[in-house]
Amino acid sequence: MHVVWFKRDLRLQDHAPLAAAMAKQQPILLLYVFEPSVMQYGDSDIRHWRFVWESITALQQQLQPHEATFIVAYGEVLEVLAYLQANDAIANLYSYEETGNAITFSRDKAVAAWCKQHAISWQEFPSNGIIRGLRERTAVWNKHWFEVMHAPQITIDVVQLAALTRSIFLPERFHLPQGIQIQLLAKNKSMQPGGVYYAQQYLQSFIRERAAGYSYHISKPEKARFHCSRLSAYIAYGNMSVRQVYQASQQAVQQYPALKKQYRFFQSRLLWHCHFIQKFETQCSIEFNDINAGFQTLNRTVNETYLQAWQRGETGYPLVDACMQCLITTGYLNFRMRAMLVSFATHHLWLPWQAIAQYLAQQFLDYEPGIHYPQLQMQAGCTGINTIRIYNPTKQAEEHDAGGVFIKKWLPAMANVPVPLLFTPWKLTAQEQLLYQCVLGDNYPLPIVDITLTGKYAREMLWSTKQSKAVKAANSSILGKLTIVRKGDV
Ligand SMILES: Cc1cc2nc3c(=O)[nH]c(=O)nc-3n(C[C@H](O)[C@H](O)[C@H](O)COP(=O)(O)OP(=O)(O)OC[C@H]3O[C@@H](n4cnc5c(N)ncnc54)[C@H](O)[C@@H]3O)c2cc1C
């Protein structure tokens, strides 16, 4: 029996492990394992697993007419594999390489050791152009990525696959506990649903229609929700390979030449997607440690009051609070607003990025460790090689939510406050507070910090540290390992 172990590759097309297993022309078991240890790790949230569940359900529906089964197990992967091996010897194990968090990395090492012990060949395939074990980044990486993106997609004949697919009885201990099943089945209409079908819908509507406003609205919290592709969760869970998305946008350039600039802009983001994951693949310690050790001297500290106010969206800065409310409810926020949330926490509240990393990961439906950690550190200003940006949330609101539509949508207390007072509610007089039904300290908080002072402090600390010998010394090795994508690469 050949086992294809699905992880963040929940699709049937452009799937190298499936194609390799099918080439053997022997029975195949299609397997996904919900792992308690991974589900309990600090970065995990039920929203992620619901997306996975929906994606698998879609695959099952695709296979059902051909009477083929997709096996879903609950348990630690080693236990599931041991059971399978005991009941129907595993010839080969196939999967994509995963650039995951510390827990999936150590699980993969244990699986590799187990396979070796049982003389099972585990064939892992590179995912989306990421190169395993790469130590140095040169321009060759970009060339390689484009080659992967332009290579033909791998077509899977589903009828043929179904004919090879086998089912297996799993004992009750490997069934999803009822409590978890209920949570997985409870649809959340505020979030994007998982599955290949929805991935296609988002891709097509972006290409045909929404891309027209893409680059103009990418930084605007409300308009970006429509004009950005919204494909991140579908890519993160592999409902589509990056190549499928890239090639669709290449075709779009021919089909709708007027939007060429927008598609190119979009393709540059697809490259970034893989570029960041490659960084993490090269240096996964950045889940815990500063990319540039020279920044350890910053001594950011965990102030619980600040942390909780930020987590709850109760900082007294309307755009920050609206972004957090929106993120908690919908699992999505555009890039600029994610950056601003991190900047506010790490610069204005002087919290260490480590204190906010897992909370944000839980909220992002598209959580991808390989993008999350490098981005978090970039926005926290502790890479040494990137420009330090300390966002002023009031200015961001004036520029990117000029009409206050987004803030009013997510902060009911602000519904009656007119622009521009909406951006600086602490300036409301007592009379205005009553008139607009926004009473500070009652239904909307007073600012927890003065950003003029905190911004000045952060700027001084970050810039002086950036000039330090320790940071400069670390920069050269960072540049070698984690080269930034060059302009004009796409
Ligand atoms: C602190 C922080 C954490 C982030 N964490 C994640 C994460 O866990 N998962 C994730 O997919 N993105 C993450 N991003 C990047 C970015 O915000 C999202 O990819 C983007 O907002 C998703 O929206 P979209 O699909 O509409 O993007 P589009 O603008 O339509 O871009 C298309 C695709 O390109 C990729 N992409 C876009 N922007 C970036 C970027 N700046 N860096 C890397 N890839 C990018 C995504 O796969 C995205 O789906 C993070 C950004 C920040 C600042």
The ligand as an SDF file (V2000), in Angstrom:
LIG
                    3D

 53 58  0  0  0  0  0  0  0  0999 V2000
    2.6830   40.5090   10.3920 C   0  0  0  0  0  0  0  0  0  0  0  0
    2.2430   39.8810    9.1180 C   0  0  0  0  0  0  0  0  0  0  0  0
    1.9140   38.5390    9.1040 C   0  0  0  0  0  0  0  0  0  0  0  0
    1.5110   37.9310    7.9120 C   0  0  0  0  0  0  0  0  0  0  0  0
    1.1730   36.6090    7.9560 N   0  0  0  0  0  0  0  0  0  0  0  0
    0.7800   35.9900    6.8250 C   0  0  0  0  0  0  0  0  0  0  0  0
    0.4110   34.6230    6.8480 C   0  0  0  0  0  0  0  0  0  0  0  0
    0.4470   33.9730    7.8950 O   0  0  0  0  0  0  0  0  0  0  0  0
   -0.0030   34.0510    5.6820 N   0  0  0  0  0  0  0  0  0  0  0  0
   -0.0480   34.7500    4.5090 C   0  0  0  0  0  0  0  0  0  0  0  0
   -0.4360   34.1840    3.4750 O   0  0  0  0  0  0  0  0  0  0  0  0
    0.3190   36.0440    4.4700 N   0  0  0  0  0  0  0  0  0  0  0  0
    0.7160   36.6890    5.5760 C   0  0  0  0  0  0  0  0  0  0  0  0
    1.0800   38.0180    5.5380 N   0  0  0  0  0  0  0  0  0  0  0  0
    1.2190   38.6660    4.2280 C   0  0  0  0  0  0  0  0  0  0  0  0
   -0.0030   39.4100    3.6540 C   0  0  0  0  0  0  0  0  0  0  0  0
   -0.5320   40.2910    4.5800 O   0  0  0  0  0  0  0  0  0  0  0  0
   -1.0940   38.4580    3.1650 C   0  0  0  0  0  0  0  0  0  0  0  0
   -0.5440   37.4550    2.3420 O   0  0  0  0  0  0  0  0  0  0  0  0
   -2.1410   39.1780    2.3160 C   0  0  0  0  0  0  0  0  0  0  0  0
   -2.6740   40.2430    3.0310 O   0  0  0  0  0  0  0  0  0  0  0  0
   -3.2250   38.1830    1.9430 C   0  0  0  0  0  0  0  0  0  0  0  0
   -4.2350   38.8010    1.2100 O   0  0  0  0  0  0  0  0  0  0  0  0
   -4.5120   38.4290   -0.3200 P   0  0  0  0  0  0  0  0  0  0  0  0
   -4.5440   36.9600   -0.4880 O   0  0  0  0  0  0  0  0  0  0  0  0
   -5.7080   39.1730   -0.7420 O   0  0  0  0  0  0  0  0  0  0  0  0
   -3.1860   38.9920   -0.9790 O   0  0  0  0  0  0  0  0  0  0  0  0
   -2.8180   39.4990   -2.4420 P   0  0  0  0  0  0  0  0  0  0  0  0
   -2.3340   40.8910   -2.3060 O   0  0  0  0  0  0  0  0  0  0  0  0
   -3.9070   39.2430   -3.3950 O   0  0  0  0  0  0  0  0  0  0  0  0
   -1.5360   38.6270   -2.7980 O   0  0  0  0  0  0  0  0  0  0  0  0
   -1.5880   37.3430   -3.4320 C   0  0  0  0  0  0  0  0  0  0  0  0
   -0.8550   36.3340   -2.5950 C   0  0  0  0  0  0  0  0  0  0  0  0
    0.5090   36.7020   -2.4470 O   0  0  0  0  0  0  0  0  0  0  0  0
    0.9690   36.3850   -1.1320 C   0  0  0  0  0  0  0  0  0  0  0  0
    1.3370   37.6230   -0.4580 N   0  0  0  0  0  0  0  0  0  0  0  0
    0.7450   38.8220   -0.5580 C   0  0  0  0  0  0  0  0  0  0  0  0
    1.3860   39.7440    0.1660 N   0  0  0  0  0  0  0  0  0  0  0  0
    2.4030   39.1090    0.7440 C   0  0  0  0  0  0  0  0  0  0  0  0
    3.4490   39.5140    1.6230 C   0  0  0  0  0  0  0  0  0  0  0  0
    3.5830   40.7680    2.0180 N   0  0  0  0  0  0  0  0  0  0  0  0
    4.3370   38.5920    2.0490 N   0  0  0  0  0  0  0  0  0  0  0  0
    4.2500   37.3000    1.6390 C   0  0  0  0  0  0  0  0  0  0  0  0
    3.2920   36.8570    0.8140 N   0  0  0  0  0  0  0  0  0  0  0  0
    2.3850   37.7490    0.3630 C   0  0  0  0  0  0  0  0  0  0  0  0
   -0.1800   35.6690   -0.4450 C   0  0  0  0  0  0  0  0  0  0  0  0
   -0.0450   34.2800   -0.6360 O   0  0  0  0  0  0  0  0  0  0  0  0
   -1.3760   36.2070   -1.1760 C   0  0  0  0  0  0  0  0  0  0  0  0
   -2.4890   35.3630   -1.1330 O   0  0  0  0  0  0  0  0  0  0  0  0
    1.4770   38.6680    6.7180 C   0  0  0  0  0  0  0  0  0  0  0  0
    1.8050   40.0260    6.7420 C   0  0  0  0  0  0  0  0  0  0  0  0
    2.1810   40.6190    7.9340 C   0  0  0  0  0  0  0  0  0  0  0  0
    2.5210   42.0740    7.9370 C   0  0  0  0  0  0  0  0  0  0  0  0
  1  2  1  0
  2  3  1  0
  2 52  2  0
  3  4  2  0
  4  5  1  0
  4 50  1  0
  5  6  2  0
  6  7  1  0
  6 13  1  0
  7  8  2  0
  7  9  1  0
  9 10  1  0
 10 11  2  0
 10 12  1  0
 12 13  2  0
 13 14  1  0
 14 15  1  0
 14 50  1  0
 15 16  1  0
 16 17  1  0
 16 18  1  0
 18 19  1  0
 18 20  1  0
 20 21  1  0
 20 22  1  0
 22 23  1  0
 23 24  1  0
 24 25  2  0
 24 26  1  0
 24 27  1  0
 27 28  1  0
 28 29  2  0
 28 30  1  0
 28 31  1  0
 31 32  1  0
 32 33  1  0
 33 34  1  0
 33 48  1  0
 34 35  1  0
 35 36  1  0
 35 46  1  0
 36 37  1  0
 36 45  1  0
 37 38  2  0
 38 39  1  0
 39 40  1  0
 39 45  2  0
 40 41  1  0
 40 42  2  0
 42 43  1  0
 43 44  2  0
 44 45  1  0
 46 47  1  0
 46 48  1  0
 48 49  1  0
 50 51  2  0
 51 52  1  0
 52 53  1  0
M  END
$$$$
